[in-house]
Amino acid sequence: MDTAYATLERVNTPPAQTWNYLKIDEATLRLPVPTSTGEVPARLPQLFGTVEDGIGPEATQWVERSAGDSHYIEVPRNAVRERPIVLEAEAARGAVRDTGVMLREGSEATVVLVSRGTNDAETTSANLARIVCEGNVRLTVVEIVALGEGGTHLEGLGIAAGAHTTVKLRQYALGGRNVALGLGVSLLGDGARLELETRYFARGQERLDVNHVVRQRGHDTRADLHARGLLDDGAHKTMRETIDLAHGAKGSRGNETETVLVLGDDVVNKTLPIILCDEDDVQGNHGASIGSVGPEQLGYLANRGLAEDEAYALHARAIFDDAVIHARCDTGRDAVLTRARAVLGDEIAGDLAEALEL
């Protein structure tokens, strides 16, 4: 039986839009139409429906209808969970995953989202996680999207942070034909903190669409968003980053930076940094830079024995090296190394694995 497909619109729509002619206000994805099995799936508690995840309501509903059962995980009050919570979406199986995680007061945990594919076959997958943190929580999140050249993937991550909660998040978008990556973080309580590091790599005709939305609502909150990526050949990348310093967020600060290295003549790079402000006594800063490896830099490297293609590979390797170091679990490391073999070759992937004694 043939799978029916439909175009899902208004994916990764930012809170404040720009002129339509820039074609940066939203993304579209061609995804399978959810089918009904006649069974009533398990749903997450209603609280998770209020958590903004960055991909938008229509995309969230598509995941919920397509996933079947949802999964709920809870970390008890004042507990320290030693082993990471691993949420895997395997593209080869067409995995669509919907998960809710509750971290109770004073708890600590690591959540790892791994979305991977091992070949270039056309696949569709999705990974949606919504995390609610009560007060004084320590949360570490690692996101790894490492698909083959034929993978279409939708990923949403929503985090609601209570008072004096610290969220440390590392995102790695390492490949896929068409990837939409959304993030929504609400710093609801006083003194909540977010540290976000994003690394991305896209080549060929790959399309990467990223939407980050951070709502700072409590007093004295901090949000630091730093992105760094490499685009090669004819890759397309769109990144929207919004920091919303909402009414009541006195004493809060938000910072956005992005650095893009362009290697191909046909690369399309779009960046939309936004600071929204409805409060005094706050600070918001943003900046973005784009560039390529200049002749002087290439000459410097050539004098030290590196050819031009080797110099380019060095920058790509740095992204994969950072990803494999911070993967936090075997599943994540395997996904990074598999993609590194496809992109950088067996020798470099072997060096990455050997460095970690894998």
C-alpha positions, -999 to 999 in steps of 0.1 A, spaced: 0 0 0 15 34 -10 21 60 17 1 92 13 21 124 18 10 160 26 29 193 29 31 205 65 33 243 65 42 269 92 70 248 107 96 266 128 77 299 127 93 326 149 73 347 173 81 379 154 81 376 116 99 396 90 90 407 54 76 378 34 98 384 4 129 373 24 113 338 26 125 332 61 93 333 82 86 295 81 96 261 67 76 235 50 80 197 51 66 169 30 55 142 56 34 111 56 -3 116 65 -9 100 99 -30 68 97 -55 57 123 -52 22 138 -85 24 156 -67 22 190 -66 50 216 -30 59 222 -15 70 255 -12 107 259 11 129 280 -4 148 310 -20 181 299 9 201 315 32 191 286 8 206 261 17 241 274 54 236 268 66 255 237 88 233 215 98 256 186 84 236 157 49 251 161 14 237 169 7 221 135 40 202 135 35 192 172 1 178 164 15 158 135 41 142 158 14 134 184 -9 118 158 19 99 141 38 86 172 10 64 186 19 60 223 37 88 241 63 81 268 65 98 303 96 98 324 99 113 359 130 120 380 120 122 417 126 151 441 163 157 450 173 126 430 205 125 409 200 103 379 234 89 369 226 73 336 213 96 308 178 94 295 183 84 259 155 92 234 163 76 201 146 80 167 160 56 141 152 68 106 155 34 90 124 23 110 105 55 103 106 63 141 83 90 154 88 96 191 69 118 216 83 120 251 76 140 283 101 143 310 94 157 345 123 167 368 111 173 403 124 199 427 162 197 433 168 169 409 195 164 383 195 145 350 209 143 315 186 138 285 201 127 251 181 130 219 196 108 191 181 108 156 201 88 132 202 71 98 228 47 84 222 50 47 210 73 20 176 57 15 146 81 16 133 80 52 110 101 74 115 104 112 106 127 141 117 132 177 97 154 201 107 159 237 91 182 262 108 187 296 94 203 327 118 214 354 106 224 389 129 246 410 166 242 416 170 216 389 202 208 370 195 197 335 219 187 307 206 180 272 225 168 242 208 167 208 223 147 179 208 147 144 229 125 122 210 113 91 219 100 57 215 120 25 179 108 20 166 116 55 137 140 62 135 147 99 114 169 123 127 175 158 112 196 185 125 202 220 106 222 247 119 231 281 101 249 310 125 259 337 115 269 372 134 291 397 171 287 399 172 260 374 202 256 351 199 242 316 230 233 296 222 223 261 243 212 232 228 207 197 245 189 168 229 189 134 253 168 113 233 158 82 200 150 65 184 159 32 157 180 49 159 187 87 137 210 107 150 216 142 130 235 167 137 246 203 115 264 228 129 273 263 109 292 289 129 306 318 98 309 341 114 312 375 137 338 390 174 331 385 169 305 358 198 299 334 202 286 298 235 279 281 230 268 245 258 257 221 248 247 186 271 231 160 259 223 125 273 209 92 255 207 59 267 198 24 255 189 -11 218 198 -14 210 193 22 185 218 38 187 226 75 161 248 92 166 259 128 142 278 151 153 288 186 128 306 209 138 316 244 112 333 267 128 350 297 100 357 322 115 355 357 137 381 374 174 379 369 174 352 342 203 345 318 203 331 283 234 326 262 230 312 227 261 305 206 260 288 172 288 278 149 285 259 116 300 249 82 281 249 49 296 232 18 286 227 -18 250 239 -24 237 235 12 208 256 24 206 268 60 181 290 78 185 299 115 160 319 135 169 329 170 145 348 192 151 360 228 119 374 243 126 395 274 90 395 286 72 418 310 84 410 346 119 399 336 138 426 354 175 422 357 176 396 329 202 393 301 201 375 268 229 370 242 229 355 207 259 349 184 264 329 153 295 322 132 291 306 97 319 292 76 310 289 39 330 267 16 307 263 -15 298 289 -42 262 278 -42 255 279 -5 224 297 8 227 310 43 199 329 61 200 341 97 173 359 116 184 371 150 156 388 171 155 404 205 120 412 218 117 434 249 87 443 271 106 453 302 131 479 314 163 470 333 172 442 309 199 436 283 198 419 249 226 415 224 229 396 191 254 393 163 262 371 133 292 367 111 297 348 78 329 341 60 352 317 41 387 305 45 408 333 30 439 330 8 461 341 36 448 314 59 451 288 32 487 299 25 495 297 62 482 261 63 499 252 30 532 262 45 526 237 72 518 208 48 481 211 45 464 211 11 433 231 5 409 202 8 427 191 40 423 225 54 385 224 48 383 190 63 400 203 94 370 226 101 345 199 95 364 175 117 363 200 146 325 199 146 324 161 146 351 159 172 331 182 195 300 161 190 316 128 198 332 142 229 299 155 243 276 127 231 272 113 267 261 78 256 271 49 233 241 55 210 250 91 204 287 84 198 278 57 173 255 80 154 282 107 152 309 83 141 287 67 115 280 101 100 317 110 102 326 80 81 302 91 54 314 127 54 351 126 64 361 90 56 371 59 76 405 72 85 393 104 103 363 86 119 388 60 131 409 87 146 379 102 164 370 68 179 406 60 188 409 94 207 381 82 230 395 47 232 363 33 216 
